[in-house]
Amino acid sequence: MEKKNIGFIGLGVMGEPMCRNLRERSGKRVLAFDLNPEPLQRLAQHDVDIAADAGEVARTSSIVFVSLPSGKQLSALANGEDGLLANIGSGQIMVDLGTSPVALTRELAAAFAERGAGYLDAPVARTRQAAESGTLAVMVGGAADVLETVRPLMECFASDITHCGGIGSGQVTKILNNMVLFQTVTALSEAYAIARSADVEPQVLFEALSKGSADSFALRNHGMKAILPRTFPLRAFSVDYARKDLEYALELASEGGIDADGARNVLGLFDKAIEAGIGDAYFPVVSRVLNNEFS
């Protein structure tokens, strides 16, 4: 039976707008599923069809996009009794849009290949606003021909798509992207705290940095839009999620015999934020720890 749907599983902060943009910009039938009924209800107003369960999505879709918080949820979804591997078959394509461990990615890709299905690890980067506007960056690992099949659909929610190499390379690239981002945000948080202690307005500092060699995406977004106004919303990229991604980076470092001292320092800062009860807030909230706002 020809599978005409485009499937989408996982409708969180990033997944919901990606799914909506996919439906509106592709014009194709999109069948979605999430354990939370609220995003499904919102997406139904944008002509997204609702599946009874993840198995239905896998059985009826030529391409299945999955956007989940971690590798643990992805593994459960793929390997469950009525999960993706039990329902997907020859000629279909599975696309993991989340950030997952590299070893799990390669294990799942091999399992899907045994079923005759293609696999791409395609974690997304940039902000929630980029997800809303369809201007995400996607870092893709997998076969080039499989990517070219999926690329027109990815372009519905991403403005930059980079083929990083074989299976797992998208995850490696995204994990290291996040590692660098976390360390940069930590440096900005430290600079904020030091400037205040030295009687320099952080607003002046960040504006000056933006005109010099310290300018960065992190400064203009995480620094100016979160650290300066002390705005750290829930349902954004939380400390808990960031810590998970940083652990993936440290696993890669360990496997390569690399002493990633900077990343380990940030991990300790994340742990302090979680101990302070702010692990569910947007991860630049670590600035509050560095500014001793809990003493």
N, C-alpha and C positions, 0 to 999 in steps of 0.2 A: 504494500500500500504506500502510495506517495505521501510523504510527510510534508505538509504545507505550512505548518506553524513555525514561527520563531519563538523559542522558549526563553523564559527569564525567571530564574529562581533566586530569591533573596532581595528584598525590597526595603533595605534600610536607608540610612542617610544618603548614600551614594547610589544604591541600586534603584530606588524609586524614580529619581529624575532620569537616570540612564534608560530605564525601561520606558518611561513616558516619551523621551526624545526618540527612542528607537521606533516606537509606534507612530509618532506623528511625522517623523522625517522619512521613514522608509516606506510608509504606506502599506506595509505588510501586516498580516494578522499576527499579533503577539499574544501568546498564552503565558500567563504569569502565575506564580505561586509564592506564598510566604505564610509562615505560621501566624503572623500578625494580620488580622483582617482589615485593619485601618488603611494601610497603603493600598491594599487591593480595592477597597471601596473608592478611594480617591482615583486610582488608575482606571477603574471602570468608567468614570466620567470622561476619560480620554480614549474610549473605545478599545481598551485593553481587555482581552478575555481572561476569565478567571478559571484556573484549573482546580480540580478537586484535591489533587495532591501532586507531589513532585514526580511520581511515577507517570502520571498522565502527561506531564510536560515532556518527559523523556521519550515516551512511546510515540508521541504525535508530532515532534518537532525535528526539522532537519538540522537546525543549529540550536544548541542549548547554552545560554549564557548563565553563569552562576556568580553571584556576588555575596559572599558570606564573610563573617568577621574573622575567621581563623581556619587554620588547617584542620583543627579538631572537628568543627562543624562540616567542613568539606568532606573529610573522610567518612563521617557518619552518613552524610547524604549519598555519597557514592557507593558505599559498601553495605548499606542497610538492606533488610530483607526485600523491600520493594523500592530500593534506591535506584540511582542512575544506571549502575552497571547491570542491574537485573532487567532493565527496560530499554537500554539503548542498543543499537545494532549497526550493521554494516552501512557505511556511507554517511552516517550522521557525524556531527562535530560537537565536541564539548569544549567550552571556553571558560576558563577560570579567571574571573576579573578581580578576585581578591588577592591578598598577600598571603602566600602559603609556604611552608617549608619546602626547600628544593628537593630533598629526598622524597617527600610525599608526592610532589609534583611528578617526578620521574616514575615513581611506582604506579601512580594512577594513569599516567600516559601509556605505560606498558599494558596495564589492565584493559584500558579502552581499546588499544590497538588489537588485543586478542579478540575483542568483540567486533573488530572491523571498523571502529570509529576513530576519527581524527581527534586530536587534542591540542589545544593551545593554552599555555600559561600567559595571561595577558593582564597583569595587575595594572590598575589605573593610579595616576598621580594627579596632584593639584587639589584644589579646595572644593568644598561643598558648592560654592557659587559656580565653579567651573562645571560641576556635574549638572547644575541647573541650566547653565547656558550652553551645554554641549561642547565645551572646550577643554575636556580632559586630555591628559597625555597617557598613552598606553604603551607599555613596554612588553613586547611579545617574544615568547620563545616557542619554537615549533617549526614545522616544515613551511617553506615559503609558499608553496602552492595552496596549502590549507589557509594560510593567512590571506592570500589574495581572494579566496572564496569568501572570507568573512569580512575583509576590509570595508566593503561598501556599507555594511551594517555598523561596524565600529565608527565609521565616519559620521554616523548619526549622533554620537555622543562624545566624540573626541576630535580635536583639531590636530593632534600630533600623534602619529603611530610609528613606533620604531621597532624594526625587526632586530632583535638582539642576538639571535642565533638559534641553536637547537633547544629542545625541551629543557626547561629549567632556567634558561638564560634570562628570560623575562623576570622571573622571580629574583634571581641574583641581582639584576640591575635595579629593580624596585626596592629591594631590601637595603641595598647600599645607598640608593637615593634617600631613603628615610633615615638611615644612619647619619648621613651628612646633614640632613635637615635638622635632626634632633640636636646634633652638636652645635649647629649654627644658632638655633633658637636658645640653647643654653648659654652660648657666648653673648647673645643679645641680652638675655636676662641678667647675666653677670654685669654687663656694661651698664644696664639700667640701674642696678643696685649701687655700683661704684660711683656713677655719676651723681646720684642722689646724695650719697655720703660725702661727696666732694663739692656739694652745693652747685652742681650744674643741672639745669633742667633736662630731664630725659627727652622731652620733645625737641629741644634744641640739639641735643646729642644725635638723635636718630635722623633728624633732618640733615645734619652735617654729614653723617655717615652715608646717607643716600646720595650725596654729591661726591663721595670719594671712593677709594678702592674697596671699602667695606660694604658697598651697596650690594643688595641681593634680593632675590624673590622672598626669602625668609624675612628680611628686614621690612620690605614694603607690605607684606601681608601679615605674617605672624607678629612682627615687631610693632608696626604702626597701627594695625587693626585689632590686636589683642593685648600685647604687653603694655603699650602706652595707655590705652583707655581702661586697662584692667578688666577686659571683657573676655570671659572664659566660659562660653555657653556649654550646656549639656547637649547631648545628641549631636556632637561634633566629633572630631578625631580625638578621642579621650586619651588620658595618660595610660589607662589599662590597655587600650589597643596599641598605643605607641610602644609600650613595654614589650608586648608580644612580638612586634616587628623587630625591636632591638635585640631581643633574644635570638631571633632567627639570624641576625647579622653576626652576633657573637658565636653562634654555632658554626657559621661559615668561617669565621676567623680562626676558631679553634681547629677546624679541619685542615686549614691551610697553614697552621703553625704561626699565625700572626698575633702579635700582642696588641690588641685593640684597646689601649688604655683609655683613650678618649671616650669610646663607646661604653666601657665599663663605668666610667665616671658618671655618665648620663644615666645609666641603669640605676646607680645608687641614688641619684636625684629623683628618678621616677619612683623608686621605692619609698623615699621620704614623703613624696606627694601622696602616695597611696596610704601610707601610715597616718597622714594628716587628714584623711577622709575626703580627698579631692580627686580620687582616681577616675571618677566618671566625668570630670570636666575637661574641656579642650586643653590639649597637652601643653601649650605655652603657659598654663597655670603654674608650671614649675617656677616661674618668676616669683610667685608668692612665697615659695619655700626659700629661694635665694635672698629675698627681701625680709626674711624673718618675720613674716606676717602672722605666724602662729605662736610666737613666744609671748 
